[in-house]
Amino acid sequence: MQTRNSNGLDQFCASLEERAGMNILDLAGANQATVTFITNYGHRLYSDDLLLQMDEVFGSEGDFFENQLNPRKVDEFMQRALDFPDQHFDGALLWDSLQYLAAPLLTAVVDHLWHMLRPGSYMLALFNADEHAQLVPSYAYRIVDHKTIGMLPRGMRKPSQPFNNRSLERMFQNYHSVKFFLTRDHLREVIVRR
């Protein structure tokens, strides 16, 4: 497992100290390190592996992005992966999952997350900063401590589009704020406040 320092995670963790009993969504799949870390704050953690859900619904190769334009498959994906009531969550760990969603589905997911989160909630998202990369490394993420992310390689994946600061600001335009953390590696950390 690789580890990396994360100022974005540090800021997300600061929001966990505001009060006890929050509901946090983790889209990297359940793992004991993150469960222990979040529950030690006195919060409840809901986990789902968004990349696994994408692969199961849209297929992991070939027509992956084209299948994301199929309304029946989009409905199935939204019901399987993001079927939560409005304002259910106080925070979300999105990790790098959004960068593999085709534009229309990405917009739908970001809008749906806005409804799932309570006002003032924070999300942490990661995007590959190499705008010319055809394939980018994908990881399963773990929280090691408030400033350290553990990353287990999951192979290479094709991002749906390049993501720069301007496109990310447009993506989250309905949210209260978007903050970027520049890193030395090819990951752009983004903290979004609902």
C-alpha positions in Angstrom: 0.0 0.0 0.0 1.3 3.5 -0.9 0.7 6.4 1.3 0.5 10.1 0.6 0.2 13.3 2.7 -3.1 15.0 2.1 -4.0 18.6 3.0 -7.5 17.9 1.6 -8.1 15.0 4.0 -6.7 17.2 6.9 -9.4 19.8 6.1 -12.1 17.2 5.7 -11.2 15.7 9.1 -11.4 19.1 10.7 -15.1 19.2 9.7 -15.5 15.8 11.6 -14.7 17.6 14.9 -17.7 20.0 14.6 -20.1 17.6 16.4 -20.7 13.9 17.1 -23.2 11.6 15.4 -22.7 12.6 11.8 -23.4 10.4 8.8 -20.4 10.1 6.5 -20.4 8.5 3.0 -17.3 6.7 1.8 -17.3 5.7 -1.9 -14.0 3.7 -1.8 -15.7 0.5 -0.4 -15.7 -0.7 3.2 -12.3 -1.1 4.9 -11.5 -1.5 8.5 -9.0 1.4 8.7 -11.5 4.0 7.5 -14.3 2.5 9.5 -12.3 2.7 12.7 -11.0 6.2 11.9 -14.5 7.7 11.3 -16.3 5.8 14.1 -13.6 6.9 16.6 -15.0 10.4 16.0 -18.4 9.2 17.0 -19.8 9.1 13.5 -21.6 6.6 11.4 -20.0 5.5 8.1 -21.9 4.3 5.0 -19.6 2.6 2.5 -20.0 1.6 -1.1 -17.5 0.9 -3.8 -18.6 3.3 -6.6 -16.0 2.0 -9.1 -17.2 -1.6 -8.6 -20.8 -0.4 -9.0 -19.8 1.4 -12.3 -18.1 -1.8 -13.6 -21.1 -4.0 -12.7 -23.6 -1.7 -14.3 -21.7 -0.2 -17.2 -19.1 -2.9 -17.9 -15.4 -2.5 -17.2 -14.2 -2.3 -20.8 -15.3 -1.5 -24.3 -18.6 0.5 -24.2 -18.1 1.7 -20.6 -18.7 5.4 -21.4 -21.3 4.7 -24.0 -23.3 2.6 -21.5 -23.3 5.6 -19.2 -25.6 7.3 -21.7 -28.2 4.5 -21.5 -31.1 5.8 -19.4 -32.0 2.3 -18.1 -28.4 1.6 -17.0 -28.1 5.1 -15.4 -31.3 4.5 -13.4 -29.9 1.2 -12.2 -26.6 2.7 -11.3 -28.2 5.6 -9.3 -30.5 3.2 -7.4 -27.6 0.8 -6.6 -25.0 3.3 -5.7 -26.7 6.5 -4.5 -30.1 5.6 -3.2 -30.2 7.8 -0.1 -32.7 10.3 1.2 -32.2 14.1 0.9 -29.9 15.7 3.4 -28.9 12.3 4.9 -25.1 12.9 5.0 -22.9 15.3 6.8 -19.8 14.6 4.6 -18.7 12.4 1.7 -15.4 10.9 0.7 -15.7 10.7 -3.1 -12.0 9.9 -3.7 -11.2 9.6 -7.5 -14.5 8.0 -8.6 -16.1 11.1 -10.3 -13.4 11.2 -13.0 -14.7 8.0 -14.5 -18.2 9.2 -15.1 -19.3 10.4 -18.6 -20.4 14.1 -18.6 -24.2 13.7 -18.4 -23.9 11.1 -15.6 -21.3 13.1 -13.8 -23.7 16.1 -13.8 -26.5 13.9 -12.5 -24.3 12.4 -9.7 -23.0 15.8 -8.6 -26.6 17.2 -8.5 -27.7 14.1 -6.6 -24.9 14.4 -4.1 -26.0 18.1 -3.5 -29.4 16.7 -2.4 -28.0 13.9 -0.3 -25.7 16.3 1.7 -26.9 18.6 4.5 -26.0 22.3 4.1 -22.5 23.0 5.3 -21.3 19.4 4.6 -17.9 18.8 3.1 -16.8 16.4 0.3 -13.3 15.3 -0.6 -12.7 14.4 -4.2 -9.5 13.6 -6.1 -8.8 14.2 -9.8 -5.8 13.3 -11.9 -4.1 16.5 -12.8 -2.4 15.3 -16.0 -4.9 16.6 -18.6 -3.2 14.7 -21.5 -3.2 11.2 -19.8 -5.2 8.6 -21.7 -5.0 6.2 -18.7 -4.6 7.1 -15.1 -3.9 4.9 -12.0 -7.0 4.0 -10.0 -6.8 3.2 -6.3 -8.8 1.9 -3.4 -8.4 4.5 -0.7 -8.0 4.1 3.1 -7.6 6.7 5.8 -4.4 6.1 7.7 -4.6 9.2 9.9 -6.0 12.7 9.6 -3.3 13.8 7.1 -2.4 10.5 5.4 -4.2 8.5 2.7 -3.4 4.9 2.0 -3.7 3.9 -1.6 -4.1 0.3 -2.9 -3.5 0.1 -6.7 -6.6 -1.1 -8.8 -5.0 -0.8 -12.2 -5.3 1.8 -14.9 -8.5 3.4 -16.1 -9.5 5.9 -18.7 -10.8 9.2 -17.3 -14.0 10.5 -19.0 -12.4 13.9 -19.7 -9.6 16.2 -18.5 -10.3 18.0 -15.2 -8.8 21.4 -14.6 -9.6 23.9 -11.9 -12.1 25.8 -14.1 -14.0 22.6 -15.1 -14.2 21.6 -11.5 -15.5 25.0 -10.5 -18.2 24.6 -13.1 -19.0 21.1 -12.0 -19.6 22.2 -8.4 -21.1 25.6 -9.3 -24.3 25.0 -7.2 -22.2 24.3 -4.1 -21.1 26.9 -1.5 -17.4 26.7 -2.1 -14.7 24.7 -3.9 -11.1 24.7 -2.6 -8.1 23.1 -4.5 -4.9 21.7 -3.0 -2.0 21.4 -5.4 0.2 18.4 -4.8 3.5 17.2 -6.2 2.1 14.1 -7.7 -0.6 14.0 -10.4 -3.6 14.2 -8.0 -5.6 17.4 -7.6 -7.4 17.4 -4.2 -10.7 19.2 -4.0 -12.7 20.1 -0.9 -16.3 21.0 -1.8 -18.7 22.6 0.7 -22.4 22.2 0.2 
